[in-house]
Amino acid sequence: MSQRQVIIVGGGPVGVALALDLGLRGVSSVVVESRADLGNIPKGQGLTQRTLEHFYVWGLDEELRAARLMPRGYPIGEITAYGNLMSPYWQAPAGREVVSDFFFQKPERLPQYRMEAVLRRKLATLPNVELRLGVTATALAQSDNGVTAAVIDERGESQTLEADYLVGCDGGHSMVREAAGISRSGTDFDQVMVLIVFRSRELHEKLKRFPERSTYRVMHPDLHGYWKFFGRVDVGEGFFFHAPVPAQASRSNFDFSGPLFDAAGFPFTFEVEHAGFWDLRNAVAESYRNGRIFIAGDAAHSHPPYGGYGLNNGLEDAVNLSWKLAAHYAGWGGARLLDTYSPERAPIFRDVAEDFIAARIRDDDAFLRRYNPSRDRAEFEAAWKARDSDVGSRRKAYEPNYAASPIVCGPPGGKTTAHGVHSLKARAGHHLSPQILSQGRNAFEALGRNFTLLALDGDADAFERAARERRVPLKIVRDSAGAARENYGAALILVRPDQHVAWAGDMATDAEAIMQKVIGQ
Ligand SMILES: Cc1cc2nc3c(=O)[nH]c(=O)nc-3n(C[C@H](O)[C@H](O)[C@H](O)COP(=O)(O)OP(=O)(O)OC[C@H]3O[C@@H](n4cnc5c(N)ncnc54)[C@H](O)[C@@H]3O)c2cc1C
């Protein structure tokens, strides 16, 4: 038997990040992970500004950036080409930089296994977290008092772990989700994809026809909106590639050079490091919780790797759940706080899956059916040019927020959604924008690990009293910064432990009620 507060099944990036955030907040956990090593498939490489904010909070932003394989400053964005990479029709659309003003950190790009190594190194320094590698969870049970997980290690030795809560971070085929009886829904594209990790200096040389970029997306009328997609792993030789392939494709019968050469538009020498197949599917869990069991990351939402949403959203799941569990253990989290994890996170990925991933596949398909340079060159060229700004507007429209959450105090009629408009203004349920305070420091540098009240000329006393009464750890940052106050549009901003705004206003006339609500009492 092992008695920790939380059992985490799955020590991929999301499970380890959750254990780390919980551990830093004083909550103990045991993480069981089937794999003994990290492998070498680059997978989730595109890390958003928001994800880098998490690494900043964990004190790992420098270490993460130092772990990158690409040279510092190498552009992260994308080339989109029509037909193949030698096509006369290509664009270098705006990338995540279009929303940079709204985040404290810049995005980063590195192979997922290198990012996981950074997380694991930090985890090893925490005495209240145990990472058990080569250990697989095989069965779970929950009662009113706690959870148990049956696990087996690589030598075949079994054990039963006990804890108060269990979180399934065990990927798309999650046994935790199954065992907890949580159903999924979403679009099954009925399409098999190949993933090839390879090395080719020749491809690197040919890509010099483009401005420097990290990913190369090929659109083709035959692909029904799916992509052929090259991504750099390093600069010089390392790449990954994914593309739709026929349903019967397998490692033994598949000629990898076919889709690679078609997408590139020329043959080239390459050396395969890894190849695998998977089914393209959006599958989002109906709920992220059943009793004492939660799910997070790919266990809660599987999807094609179109747009770099998976890992980034998985880390946001972890951060959202972690502060609530920690508040619960510390005694100041209200009875309803843990209930808000699922209603805050589940609608976001439902929108991502259907409106950002599936809709993009459908839009591309419609475009490619409608416009074709061999049918009407002038019409195609005009439409192709008009698409240029389209990618940037999609990035801008992705603004996940919890406006309908029961623990934020915003105007009535708010909706918890991945759609929104980025703004410097402090709005309840939305991510806080980074503003410079009077001493030249950024508001993000001033935030505490729990709730923070930014008091920019406003009177903080009522909140201070309300927090003290409920034993809510509240850091008060008093500042007279004029520009920040103006940009936030409020004198008082109550910021949650996950850097989302809980409430914003000029007068704290109802601080008692606000404080009660934001902690789920
Ligand atoms: C080609 C490709 C490119 C991608 N690009 C991006 C990108 O640019 N940006 C982005 O955000 N995302 C990207 N993704 C998605 C990203 O890789 C995933 O979203 C991410 O790995 C999810 O992390 P996770 O920890 O939830 O799940 P996983 O990484 O799947 O980890 C789950 C872990 O649980 C373990 N496990 C499973 N069952 C058990 C059990 N019963 N007991 C113990 N352990 C168990 C597994 O061994 C595994 O290590 C990409 C994916 C692919 C394939």
The ligand as an SDF file (V2000), in Angstrom:
LIG
                    3D

 53 58  0  0  0  0  0  0  0  0999 V2000
    3.1880   14.2900  -34.6020 C   0  0  0  0  0  0  0  0  0  0  0  0
    2.5860   14.9980  -33.4360 C   0  0  0  0  0  0  0  0  0  0  0  0
    2.7610   16.3630  -33.3160 C   0  0  0  0  0  0  0  0  0  0  0  0
    2.2060   17.0510  -32.2530 C   0  0  0  0  0  0  0  0  0  0  0  0
    2.3960   18.3970  -32.1680 N   0  0  0  0  0  0  0  0  0  0  0  0
    1.8720   19.1040  -31.1360 C   0  0  0  0  0  0  0  0  0  0  0  0
    2.1480   20.5040  -30.9700 C   0  0  0  0  0  0  0  0  0  0  0  0
    2.8880   21.1090  -31.7540 O   0  0  0  0  0  0  0  0  0  0  0  0
    1.5980   21.1410  -29.8900 N   0  0  0  0  0  0  0  0  0  0  0  0
    0.8010   20.4800  -29.0040 C   0  0  0  0  0  0  0  0  0  0  0  0
    0.2860   21.1350  -28.0670 O   0  0  0  0  0  0  0  0  0  0  0  0
    0.5600   19.1490  -29.1080 N   0  0  0  0  0  0  0  0  0  0  0  0
    1.0830   18.4390  -30.1400 C   0  0  0  0  0  0  0  0  0  0  0  0
    0.8750   17.0970  -30.2210 N   0  0  0  0  0  0  0  0  0  0  0  0
    0.0410   16.4380  -29.2090 C   0  0  0  0  0  0  0  0  0  0  0  0
    0.8380   16.0690  -27.9540 C   0  0  0  0  0  0  0  0  0  0  0  0
    1.9140   15.2390  -28.2830 O   0  0  0  0  0  0  0  0  0  0  0  0
   -0.0910   15.3870  -26.9530 C   0  0  0  0  0  0  0  0  0  0  0  0
   -1.2210   16.2080  -26.7780 O   0  0  0  0  0  0  0  0  0  0  0  0
    0.6140   15.1460  -25.6050 C   0  0  0  0  0  0  0  0  0  0  0  0
    1.5680   14.1210  -25.6780 O   0  0  0  0  0  0  0  0  0  0  0  0
   -0.4140   14.7570  -24.5410 C   0  0  0  0  0  0  0  0  0  0  0  0
    0.2370   14.5400  -23.3240 O   0  0  0  0  0  0  0  0  0  0  0  0
   -0.4310   13.6030  -22.2280 P   0  0  0  0  0  0  0  0  0  0  0  0
    0.5410   13.6000  -21.0890 O   0  0  0  0  0  0  0  0  0  0  0  0
   -1.8310   14.0010  -22.0100 O   0  0  0  0  0  0  0  0  0  0  0  0
   -0.5090   12.1680  -22.9130 O   0  0  0  0  0  0  0  0  0  0  0  0
    0.6540   11.2300  -23.4320 P   0  0  0  0  0  0  0  0  0  0  0  0
    1.7910   12.0150  -23.9700 O   0  0  0  0  0  0  0  0  0  0  0  0
    0.0010   10.2360  -24.3320 O   0  0  0  0  0  0  0  0  0  0  0  0
    1.1680   10.5060  -22.1230 O   0  0  0  0  0  0  0  0  0  0  0  0
    0.3840    9.5290  -21.4820 C   0  0  0  0  0  0  0  0  0  0  0  0
    1.3330    8.6460  -20.6900 C   0  0  0  0  0  0  0  0  0  0  0  0
    0.5680    7.7110  -19.9330 O   0  0  0  0  0  0  0  0  0  0  0  0
    1.2400    6.4790  -19.9210 C   0  0  0  0  0  0  0  0  0  0  0  0
    0.2340    5.4640  -19.6350 N   0  0  0  0  0  0  0  0  0  0  0  0
   -0.8180    5.0980  -20.4000 C   0  0  0  0  0  0  0  0  0  0  0  0
   -1.5550    4.1640  -19.7910 N   0  0  0  0  0  0  0  0  0  0  0  0
   -0.9500    3.9250  -18.5860 C   0  0  0  0  0  0  0  0  0  0  0  0
   -1.2420    3.0590  -17.5020 C   0  0  0  0  0  0  0  0  0  0  0  0
   -2.3180    2.2620  -17.5090 N   0  0  0  0  0  0  0  0  0  0  0  0
   -0.4050    3.0510  -16.4370 N   0  0  0  0  0  0  0  0  0  0  0  0
    0.6870    3.8610  -16.4030 C   0  0  0  0  0  0  0  0  0  0  0  0
    1.0080    4.7040  -17.4260 N   0  0  0  0  0  0  0  0  0  0  0  0
    0.1910    4.7280  -18.4860 C   0  0  0  0  0  0  0  0  0  0  0  0
    1.8550    6.3840  -21.2990 C   0  0  0  0  0  0  0  0  0  0  0  0
    2.9730    5.5130  -21.3000 O   0  0  0  0  0  0  0  0  0  0  0  0
    2.2410    7.8270  -21.5810 C   0  0  0  0  0  0  0  0  0  0  0  0
    3.5720    8.1040  -21.2400 O   0  0  0  0  0  0  0  0  0  0  0  0
    1.4380   16.3610  -31.2770 C   0  0  0  0  0  0  0  0  0  0  0  0
    1.2780   14.9750  -31.3770 C   0  0  0  0  0  0  0  0  0  0  0  0
    1.8430   14.2950  -32.4350 C   0  0  0  0  0  0  0  0  0  0  0  0
    1.6670   12.7830  -32.5380 C   0  0  0  0  0  0  0  0  0  0  0  0
  1  2  1  0
  2  3  1  0
  2 52  2  0
  3  4  2  0
  4  5  1  0
  4 50  1  0
  5  6  2  0
  6  7  1  0
  6 13  1  0
  7  8  2  0
  7  9  1  0
  9 10  1  0
 10 11  2  0
 10 12  1  0
 12 13  2  0
 13 14  1  0
 14 15  1  0
 14 50  1  0
 15 16  1  0
 16 17  1  0
 16 18  1  0
 18 19  1  0
 18 20  1  0
 20 21  1  0
 20 22  1  0
 22 23  1  0
 23 24  1  0
 24 25  2  0
 24 26  1  0
 24 27  1  0
 27 28  1  0
 28 29  2  0
 28 30  1  0
 28 31  1  0
 31 32  1  0
 32 33  1  0
 33 34  1  0
 33 48  1  0
 34 35  1  0
 35 36  1  0
 35 46  1  0
 36 37  1  0
 36 45  1  0
 37 38  2  0
 38 39  1  0
 39 40  1  0
 39 45  2  0
 40 41  1  0
 40 42  2  0
 42 43  1  0
 43 44  2  0
 44 45  1  0
 46 47  1  0
 46 48  1  0
 48 49  1  0
 50 51  2  0
 51 52  1  0
 52 53  1  0
M  END
$$$$
